[in-house]
């Protein structure tokens, strides 16, 4: 969560330089980047979980 204040400062300084139109597109870019990071981490954790579940099931069935 340390990204939020620095990105806020970045948006503010760019707003001073360029105006409101660029700020909107920058915020959209930040949101899009955060969403992509979130989705990829969810995907990787799901794949990891799936692999562990599969391993547990194969261990369980081999013991029967």
PyMOL Python script that loads the backbone (N, CA, C, O; Angstrom):
from pymol import cmd

cmd.read_pdbstr("""\
ATOM      1  N   UNK A   1       0.815  -1.216   0.000  1.00  0.00           N
ATOM      2  CA  UNK A   1       0.000   0.000   0.000  1.00  0.00           C
ATOM      3  C   UNK A   1       0.852   1.271   0.000  1.00  0.00           C
ATOM      4  O   UNK A   1       0.318   2.372   0.128  1.00  0.00           O
ATOM      5  N   UNK A   2       2.158   1.127  -0.141  1.00  0.00           N
ATOM      6  CA  UNK A   2       3.033   2.308  -0.153  1.00  0.00           C
ATOM      7  C   UNK A   2       3.019   3.012  -1.501  1.00  0.00           C
ATOM      8  O   UNK A   2       3.574   4.102  -1.641  1.00  0.00           O
ATOM      9  N   UNK A   3       2.379   2.387  -2.504  1.00  0.00           N
ATOM     10  CA  UNK A   3       2.324   2.984  -3.840  1.00  0.00           C
ATOM     11  C   UNK A   3       1.351   4.160  -3.874  1.00  0.00           C
ATOM     12  O   UNK A   3       1.568   5.135  -4.593  1.00  0.00           O
ATOM     13  N   UNK A   4       0.268   4.060  -3.084  1.00  0.00           N
ATOM     14  CA  UNK A   4      -0.821   5.044  -3.172  1.00  0.00           C
ATOM     15  C   UNK A   4      -0.383   6.497  -2.954  1.00  0.00           C
ATOM     16  O   UNK A   4      -0.729   7.345  -3.777  1.00  0.00           O
ATOM     17  N   UNK A   5       0.365   6.833  -1.881  1.00  0.00           N
ATOM     18  CA  UNK A   5       0.724   8.255  -1.704  1.00  0.00           C
ATOM     19  C   UNK A   5       1.621   8.788  -2.818  1.00  0.00           C
ATOM     20  O   UNK A   5       1.444   9.918  -3.272  1.00  0.00           O
ATOM     21  N   UNK A   6       2.578   7.982  -3.256  1.00  0.00           N
ATOM     22  CA  UNK A   6       3.501   8.454  -4.291  1.00  0.00           C
ATOM     23  C   UNK A   6       2.783   8.655  -5.617  1.00  0.00           C
ATOM     24  O   UNK A   6       3.083   9.599  -6.347  1.00  0.00           O
ATOM     25  N   UNK A   7       1.831   7.770  -5.937  1.00  0.00           N
ATOM     26  CA  UNK A   7       1.071   7.948  -7.174  1.00  0.00           C
ATOM     27  C   UNK A   7       0.167   9.166  -7.069  1.00  0.00           C
ATOM     28  O   UNK A   7      -0.086   9.842  -8.067  1.00  0.00           O
ATOM     29  N   UNK A   8      -0.323   9.452  -5.858  1.00  0.00           N
ATOM     30  CA  UNK A   8      -1.127  10.659  -5.635  1.00  0.00           C
ATOM     31  C   UNK A   8      -0.291  11.906  -5.911  1.00  0.00           C
ATOM     32  O   UNK A   8      -0.754  12.839  -6.568  1.00  0.00           O
ATOM     33  N   UNK A   9       0.925  11.916  -5.413  1.00  0.00           N
ATOM     34  CA  UNK A   9       1.830  13.046  -5.637  1.00  0.00           C
ATOM     35  C   UNK A   9       2.155  13.175  -7.119  1.00  0.00           C
ATOM     36  O   UNK A   9       2.206  14.280  -7.659  1.00  0.00           O
ATOM     37  N   UNK A  10       2.372  12.039  -7.771  1.00  0.00           N
ATOM     38  CA  UNK A  10       2.661  12.024  -9.200  1.00  0.00           C
ATOM     39  C   UNK A  10       1.510  12.615  -9.997  1.00  0.00           C
ATOM     40  O   UNK A  10       1.724  13.428 -10.896  1.00  0.00           O
ATOM     41  N   UNK A  11       0.284  12.207  -9.667  1.00  0.00           N
ATOM     42  CA  UNK A  11      -0.898  12.739 -10.343  1.00  0.00           C
ATOM     43  C   UNK A  11      -0.998  14.238 -10.119  1.00  0.00           C
ATOM     44  O   UNK A  11      -1.309  14.984 -11.047  1.00  0.00           O
ATOM     45  N   UNK A  12      -0.736  14.692  -8.885  1.00  0.00           N
ATOM     46  CA  UNK A  12      -0.821  16.116  -8.578  1.00  0.00           C
ATOM     47  C   UNK A  12       0.184  16.936  -9.356  1.00  0.00           C
ATOM     48  O   UNK A  12      -0.162  17.990  -9.889  1.00  0.00           O
ATOM     49  N   UNK A  13       1.425  16.474  -9.434  1.00  0.00           N
ATOM     50  CA  UNK A  13       2.456  17.246 -10.126  1.00  0.00           C
ATOM     51  C   UNK A  13       2.221  17.254 -11.632  1.00  0.00           C
ATOM     52  O   UNK A  13       2.452  18.267 -12.292  1.00  0.00           O
ATOM     53  N   UNK A  14       1.765  16.136 -12.177  1.00  0.00           N
ATOM     54  CA  UNK A  14       1.467  16.092 -13.612  1.00  0.00           C
ATOM     55  C   UNK A  14       0.256  16.962 -13.927  1.00  0.00           C
ATOM     56  O   UNK A  14       0.177  17.560 -15.000  1.00  0.00           O
ATOM     57  N   UNK A  15      -0.694  17.030 -12.984  1.00  0.00           N
ATOM     58  CA  UNK A  15      -1.865  17.889 -13.157  1.00  0.00           C
ATOM     59  C   UNK A  15      -1.447  19.353 -13.240  1.00  0.00           C
ATOM     60  O   UNK A  15      -2.001  20.114 -14.033  1.00  0.00           O
ATOM     61  N   UNK A  16      -0.470  19.749 -12.424  1.00  0.00           N
ATOM     62  CA  UNK A  16       0.032  21.122 -12.465  1.00  0.00           C
ATOM     63  C   UNK A  16       0.704  21.414 -13.801  1.00  0.00           C
ATOM     64  O   UNK A  16       0.600  22.523 -14.325  1.00  0.00           O
ATOM     65  N   UNK A  17       1.389  20.422 -14.347  1.00  0.00           N
ATOM     66  CA  UNK A  17       2.140  20.638 -15.583  1.00  0.00           C
ATOM     67  C   UNK A  17       1.250  20.653 -16.821  1.00  0.00           C
ATOM     68  O   UNK A  17       1.429  21.490 -17.705  1.00  0.00           O
ATOM     69  N   UNK A  18       0.302  19.739 -16.887  1.00  0.00           N
ATOM     70  CA  UNK A  18      -0.373  19.499 -18.161  1.00  0.00           C
ATOM     71  C   UNK A  18      -1.856  19.834 -18.174  1.00  0.00           C
ATOM     72  O   UNK A  18      -2.385  20.210 -19.219  1.00  0.00           O
ATOM     73  N   UNK A  19      -2.539  19.708 -17.045  1.00  0.00           N
ATOM     74  CA  UNK A  19      -3.970  19.987 -17.036  1.00  0.00           C
ATOM     75  C   UNK A  19      -4.804  18.755 -16.750  1.00  0.00           C
ATOM     76  O   UNK A  19      -4.265  17.659 -16.589  1.00  0.00           O
ATOM     77  N   UNK A  20      -6.117  18.928 -16.684  1.00  0.00           N
ATOM     78  CA  UNK A  20      -7.006  17.850 -16.209  1.00  0.00           C
ATOM     79  C   UNK A  20      -7.126  16.665 -17.163  1.00  0.00           C
ATOM     80  O   UNK A  20      -7.345  15.540 -16.713  1.00  0.00           O
ATOM     81  N   UNK A  21      -6.989  16.889 -18.463  1.00  0.00           N
ATOM     82  CA  UNK A  21      -7.205  15.805 -19.427  1.00  0.00           C
ATOM     83  C   UNK A  21      -6.194  14.673 -19.239  1.00  0.00           C
ATOM     84  O   UNK A  21      -6.553  13.496 -19.270  1.00  0.00           O
ATOM     85  N   UNK A  22      -4.927  15.045 -19.045  1.00  0.00           N
ATOM     86  CA  UNK A  22      -3.884  14.042 -18.859  1.00  0.00           C
ATOM     87  C   UNK A  22      -4.031  13.345 -17.511  1.00  0.00           C
ATOM     88  O   UNK A  22      -3.702  12.167 -17.375  1.00  0.00           O
ATOM     89  N   UNK A  23      -4.527  14.079 -16.517  1.00  0.00           N
ATOM     90  CA  UNK A  23      -4.702  13.484 -15.195  1.00  0.00           C
ATOM     91  C   UNK A  23      -5.705  12.341 -15.252  1.00  0.00           C
ATOM     92  O   UNK A  23      -5.502  11.299 -14.629  1.00  0.00           O
ATOM     93  N   UNK A  24      -6.780  12.535 -15.995  1.00  0.00           N
ATOM     94  CA  UNK A  24      -7.801  11.492 -16.121  1.00  0.00           C
ATOM     95  C   UNK A  24      -7.208  10.245 -16.770  1.00  0.00           C
ATOM     96  O   UNK A  24      -7.426   9.129 -16.297  1.00  0.00           O
ATOM     97  N   UNK A  25      -6.457  10.439 -17.853  1.00  0.00           N
ATOM     98  CA  UNK A  25      -5.865   9.286 -18.540  1.00  0.00           C
ATOM     99  C   UNK A  25      -4.815   8.604 -17.666  1.00  0.00           C
ATOM    100  O   UNK A  25      -4.659   7.384 -17.714  1.00  0.00           O
ATOM    101  N   UNK A  26      -4.089   9.401 -16.862  1.00  0.00           N
ATOM    102  CA  UNK A  26      -3.082   8.828 -15.973  1.00  0.00           C
ATOM    103  C   UNK A  26      -3.735   7.992 -14.881  1.00  0.00           C
ATOM    104  O   UNK A  26      -3.257   6.906 -14.553  1.00  0.00           O
ATOM    105  N   UNK A  27      -4.831   8.501 -14.317  1.00  0.00           N
ATOM    106  CA  UNK A  27      -5.558   7.745 -13.295  1.00  0.00           C
ATOM    107  C   UNK A  27      -6.088   6.443 -13.886  1.00  0.00           C
ATOM    108  O   UNK A  27      -6.026   5.393 -13.246  1.00  0.00           O
ATOM    109  N   UNK A  28      -6.611   6.517 -15.114  1.00  0.00           N
ATOM    110  CA  UNK A  28      -7.078   5.300 -15.792  1.00  0.00           C
ATOM    111  C   UNK A  28      -5.938   4.308 -15.971  1.00  0.00           C
ATOM    112  O   UNK A  28      -6.120   3.105 -15.785  1.00  0.00           O
ATOM    113  N   UNK A  29      -4.762   4.813 -16.331  1.00  0.00           N
ATOM    114  CA  UNK A  29      -3.596   3.946 -16.504  1.00  0.00           C
ATOM    115  C   UNK A  29      -3.196   3.294 -15.185  1.00  0.00           C
ATOM    116  O   UNK A  29      -2.878   2.106 -15.150  1.00  0.00           O
ATOM    117  N   UNK A  30      -3.211   4.071 -14.092  1.00  0.00           N
ATOM    118  CA  UNK A  30      -2.868   3.532 -12.778  1.00  0.00           C
ATOM    119  C   UNK A  30      -3.855   2.452 -12.359  1.00  0.00           C
ATOM    120  O   UNK A  30      -3.460   1.400 -11.855  1.00  0.00           O
ATOM    121  N   UNK A  31      -5.153   2.721 -12.572  1.00  0.00           N
ATOM    122  CA  UNK A  31      -6.180   1.743 -12.210  1.00  0.00           C
ATOM    123  C   UNK A  31      -6.013   0.472 -13.037  1.00  0.00           C
ATOM    124  O   UNK A  31      -6.123  -0.637 -12.514  1.00  0.00           O
ATOM    125  N   UNK A  32      -5.749   0.641 -14.328  1.00  0.00           N
ATOM    126  CA  UNK A  32      -5.568  -0.500 -15.225  1.00  0.00           C
ATOM    127  C   UNK A  32      -4.365  -1.339 -14.804  1.00  0.00           C
ATOM    128  O   UNK A  32      -4.426  -2.569 -14.802  1.00  0.00           O
ATOM    129  N   UNK A  33      -3.267  -0.664 -14.448  1.00  0.00           N
ATOM    130  CA  UNK A  33      -2.063  -1.367 -14.011  1.00  0.00           C
ATOM    131  C   UNK A  33      -2.321  -2.139 -12.725  1.00  0.00           C
ATOM    132  O   UNK A  33      -1.909  -3.292 -12.593  1.00  0.00           O
ATOM    133  N   UNK A  34      -3.016  -1.492 -11.763  1.00  0.00           N
ATOM    134  CA  UNK A  34      -3.350  -2.169 -10.512  1.00  0.00           C
ATOM    135  C   UNK A  34      -4.223  -3.389 -10.766  1.00  0.00           C
ATOM    136  O   UNK A  34      -4.026  -4.442 -10.160  1.00  0.00           O
ATOM    137  N   UNK A  35      -5.197  -3.238 -11.672  1.00  0.00           N
ATOM    138  CA  UNK A  35      -6.099  -4.349 -11.979  1.00  0.00           C
ATOM    139  C   UNK A  35      -5.336  -5.505 -12.614  1.00  0.00           C
ATOM    140  O   UNK A  35      -5.573  -6.667 -12.286  1.00  0.00           O
ATOM    141  N   UNK A  36      -4.416  -5.182 -13.525  1.00  0.00           N
ATOM    142  CA  UNK A  36      -3.619  -6.226 -14.173  1.00  0.00           C
ATOM    143  C   UNK A  36      -2.745  -6.955 -13.163  1.00  0.00           C
ATOM    144  O   UNK A  36      -2.624  -8.179 -13.215  1.00  0.00           O
ATOM    145  N   UNK A  37      -2.138  -6.213 -12.247  1.00  0.00           N
ATOM    146  CA  UNK A  37      -1.308  -6.823 -11.204  1.00  0.00           C
ATOM    147  C   UNK A  37      -2.144  -7.748 -10.326  1.00  0.00           C
ATOM    148  O   UNK A  37      -1.730  -8.858  -9.991  1.00  0.00           O
ATOM    149  N   UNK A  38      -3.337  -7.261  -9.959  1.00  0.00           N
ATOM    150  CA  UNK A  38      -4.232  -8.047  -9.116  1.00  0.00           C
ATOM    151  C   UNK A  38      -4.663  -9.324  -9.820  1.00  0.00           C
ATOM    152  O   UNK A  38      -4.654 -10.405  -9.231  1.00  0.00           O
ATOM    153  N   UNK A  39      -5.039  -9.189 -11.083  1.00  0.00           N
ATOM    154  CA  UNK A  39      -5.495 -10.349 -11.851  1.00  0.00           C
ATOM    155  C   UNK A  39      -4.383 -11.374 -12.024  1.00  0.00           C
ATOM    156  O   UNK A  39      -4.616 -12.576 -11.894  1.00  0.00           O
ATOM    157  N   UNK A  40      -3.176 -10.903 -12.316  1.00  0.00           N
ATOM    158  CA  UNK A  40      -2.071 -11.843 -12.521  1.00  0.00           C
ATOM    159  C   UNK A  40      -1.703 -12.549 -11.221  1.00  0.00           C
ATOM    160  O   UNK A  40      -1.395 -13.741 -11.232  1.00  0.00           O
ATOM    161  N   UNK A  41      -1.730 -11.822 -10.091  1.00  0.00           N
ATOM    162  CA  UNK A  41      -1.417 -12.464  -8.815  1.00  0.00           C
ATOM    163  C   UNK A  41      -2.497 -13.471  -8.433  1.00  0.00           C
ATOM    164  O   UNK A  41      -2.196 -14.533  -7.891  1.00  0.00           O
ATOM    165  N   UNK A  42      -3.775 -13.132  -8.721  1.00  0.00           N
ATOM    166  CA  UNK A  42      -4.853 -14.078  -8.470  1.00  0.00           C
ATOM    167  C   UNK A  42      -4.687 -15.326  -9.326  1.00  0.00           C
ATOM    168  O   UNK A  42      -4.902 -16.446  -8.863  1.00  0.00           O
ATOM    169  N   UNK A  43      -4.301 -15.115 -10.589  1.00  0.00           N
ATOM    170  CA  UNK A  43      -4.114 -16.237 -11.516  1.00  0.00           C
ATOM    171  C   UNK A  43      -2.999 -17.158 -11.034  1.00  0.00           C
ATOM    172  O   UNK A  43      -3.152 -18.379 -11.027  1.00  0.00           O
ATOM    173  N   UNK A  44      -1.865 -16.557 -10.628  1.00  0.00           N
ATOM    174  CA  UNK A  44      -0.732 -17.366 -10.185  1.00  0.00           C
ATOM    175  C   UNK A  44      -1.047 -18.108  -8.894  1.00  0.00           C
ATOM    176  O   UNK A  44      -0.656 -19.264  -8.733  1.00  0.00           O
ATOM    177  N   UNK A  45      -1.755 -17.451  -7.967  1.00  0.00           N
ATOM    178  CA  UNK A  45      -2.104 -18.126  -6.720  1.00  0.00           C
ATOM    179  C   UNK A  45      -3.100 -19.253  -6.980  1.00  0.00           C
ATOM    180  O   UNK A  45      -3.062 -20.290  -6.317  1.00  0.00           O
ATOM    181  N   UNK A  46      -4.001 -19.040  -7.958  1.00  0.00           N
ATOM    182  CA  UNK A  46      -4.951 -20.094  -8.319  1.00  0.00           C
ATOM    183  C   UNK A  46      -4.227 -21.296  -8.916  1.00  0.00           C
ATOM    184  O   UNK A  46      -4.536 -22.439  -8.579  1.00  0.00           O
ATOM    185  N   UNK A  47      -3.261 -21.040  -9.804  1.00  0.00           N
ATOM    186  CA  UNK A  47      -2.494 -22.121 -10.409  1.00  0.00           C
ATOM    187  C   UNK A  47      -1.706 -22.892  -9.348  1.00  0.00           C
ATOM    188  O   UNK A  47      -1.644 -24.121  -9.376  1.00  0.00           O
ATOM    189  N   UNK A  48      -1.104 -22.150  -8.409  1.00  0.00           N
ATOM    190  CA  UNK A  48      -0.344 -22.773  -7.329  1.00  0.00           C
ATOM    191  C   UNK A  48      -1.262 -23.636  -6.464  1.00  0.00           C
ATOM    192  O   UNK A  48      -0.911 -24.758  -6.098  1.00  0.00           O
ATOM    193  N   UNK A  49      -2.446 -23.097  -6.143  1.00  0.00           N
ATOM    194  CA  UNK A  49      -3.424 -23.814  -5.331  1.00  0.00           C
ATOM    195  C   UNK A  49      -3.884 -25.080  -6.040  1.00  0.00           C
ATOM    196  O   UNK A  49      -3.997 -26.144  -5.431  1.00  0.00           O
ATOM    197  N   UNK A  50      -4.146 -24.950  -7.334  1.00  0.00           N
ATOM    198  CA  UNK A  50      -4.619 -26.081  -8.124  1.00  0.00           C
ATOM    199  C   UNK A  50      -3.578 -27.203  -8.142  1.00  0.00           C
ATOM    200  O   UNK A  50      -3.915 -28.382  -8.038  1.00  0.00           O
ATOM    201  N   UNK A  51      -2.315 -26.815  -8.275  1.00  0.00           N
ATOM    202  CA  UNK A  51      -1.237 -27.800  -8.295  1.00  0.00           C
ATOM    203  C   UNK A  51      -1.161 -28.531  -6.953  1.00  0.00           C
ATOM    204  O   UNK A  51      -0.989 -29.749  -6.919  1.00  0.00           O
ATOM    205  N   UNK A  52      -1.288 -27.793  -5.849  1.00  0.00           N
ATOM    206  CA  UNK A  52      -1.229 -28.400  -4.522  1.00  0.00           C
ATOM    207  C   UNK A  52      -2.414 -29.321  -4.269  1.00  0.00           C
ATOM    208  O   UNK A  52      -2.262 -30.394  -3.685  1.00  0.00           O
ATOM    209  N   UNK A  53      -3.597 -28.896  -4.712  1.00  0.00           N
ATOM    210  CA  UNK A  53      -4.790 -29.731  -4.552  1.00  0.00           C
ATOM    211  C   UNK A  53      -4.635 -31.026  -5.342  1.00  0.00           C
ATOM    212  O   UNK A  53      -4.972 -32.106  -4.856  1.00  0.00           O
ATOM    213  N   UNK A  54      -4.125 -30.905  -6.559  1.00  0.00           N
ATOM    214  CA  UNK A  54      -3.915 -32.087  -7.398  1.00  0.00           C
ATOM    215  C   UNK A  54      -2.916 -33.046  -6.747  1.00  0.00           C
ATOM    216  O   UNK A  54      -3.108 -34.261  -6.771  1.00  0.00           O
ATOM    217  N   UNK A  55      -1.850 -32.491  -6.167  1.00  0.00           N
ATOM    218  CA  UNK A  55      -0.844 -33.310  -5.502  1.00  0.00           C
ATOM    219  C   UNK A  55      -1.452 -34.014  -4.286  1.00  0.00           C
ATOM    220  O   UNK A  55      -1.180 -35.191  -4.048  1.00  0.00           O
ATOM    221  N   UNK A  56      -2.270 -33.297  -3.522  1.00  0.00           N
ATOM    222  CA  UNK A  56      -2.907 -33.884  -2.344  1.00  0.00           C
ATOM    223  C   UNK A  56      -3.840 -35.015  -2.734  1.00  0.00           C
ATOM    224  O   UNK A  56      -3.877 -36.057  -2.079  1.00  0.00           O
ATOM    225  N   UNK A  57      -4.605 -34.801  -3.817  1.00  0.00           N
ATOM    226  CA  UNK A  57      -5.537 -35.830  -4.279  1.00  0.00           C
ATOM    227  C   UNK A  57      -4.773 -37.067  -4.745  1.00  0.00           C
ATOM    228  O   UNK A  57      -5.177 -38.191  -4.445  1.00  0.00           O
ATOM    229  N   UNK A  58      -3.679 -36.875  -5.472  1.00  0.00           N
ATOM    230  CA  UNK A  58      -2.912 -38.020  -5.966  1.00  0.00           C
ATOM    231  C   UNK A  58      -2.249 -38.772  -4.812  1.00  0.00           C
ATOM    232  O   UNK A  58      -2.155 -39.999  -4.847  1.00  0.00           O
ATOM    233  N   UNK A  59      -1.787 -38.045  -3.788  1.00  0.00           N
ATOM    234  CA  UNK A  59      -1.234 -38.697  -2.604  1.00  0.00           C
ATOM    235  C   UNK A  59      -2.309 -39.490  -1.876  1.00  0.00           C
ATOM    236  O   UNK A  59      -2.076 -40.611  -1.425  1.00  0.00           O
ATOM    237  N   UNK A  60      -3.486 -38.889  -1.771  1.00  0.00           N
ATOM    238  CA  UNK A  60      -4.591 -39.536  -1.068  1.00  0.00           C
ATOM    239  C   UNK A  60      -5.029 -40.812  -1.784  1.00  0.00           C
ATOM    240  O   UNK A  60      -5.264 -41.837  -1.143  1.00  0.00           O
ATOM    241  N   UNK A  61      -5.138 -40.749  -3.107  1.00  0.00           N
ATOM    242  CA  UNK A  61      -5.594 -41.921  -3.867  1.00  0.00           C
ATOM    243  C   UNK A  61      -4.526 -43.014  -3.910  1.00  0.00           C
ATOM    244  O   UNK A  61      -4.860 -44.196  -4.002  1.00  0.00           O
ATOM    245  N   UNK A  62      -3.261 -42.639  -3.847  1.00  0.00           N
ATOM    246  CA  UNK A  62      -2.206 -43.659  -3.864  1.00  0.00           C
ATOM    247  C   UNK A  62      -2.136 -44.403  -2.530  1.00  0.00           C
ATOM    248  O   UNK A  62      -1.648 -45.532  -2.473  1.00  0.00           O
ATOM    249  N   UNK A  63      -2.623 -43.771  -1.457  1.00  0.00           N
ATOM    250  CA  UNK A  63      -2.602 -44.412  -0.145  1.00  0.00           C
ATOM    251  C   UNK A  63      -3.772 -45.358   0.059  1.00  0.00           C
ATOM    252  O   UNK A  63      -3.738 -46.195   0.961  1.00  0.00           O
ATOM    253  N   UNK A  64      -4.805 -45.239  -0.761  1.00  0.00           N
ATOM    254  CA  UNK A  64      -5.984 -46.096  -0.601  1.00  0.00           C
ATOM    255  C   UNK A  64      -5.653 -47.526  -1.049  1.00  0.00           C
ATOM    256  O   UNK A  64      -6.513 -48.405  -0.994  1.00  0.00           O
TER     257      UNK A  64
END
""", "prot")
cmd.dss("prot")
cmd.show_as("cartoon", "prot")
cmd.util.cbc("prot")
cmd.orient("prot")
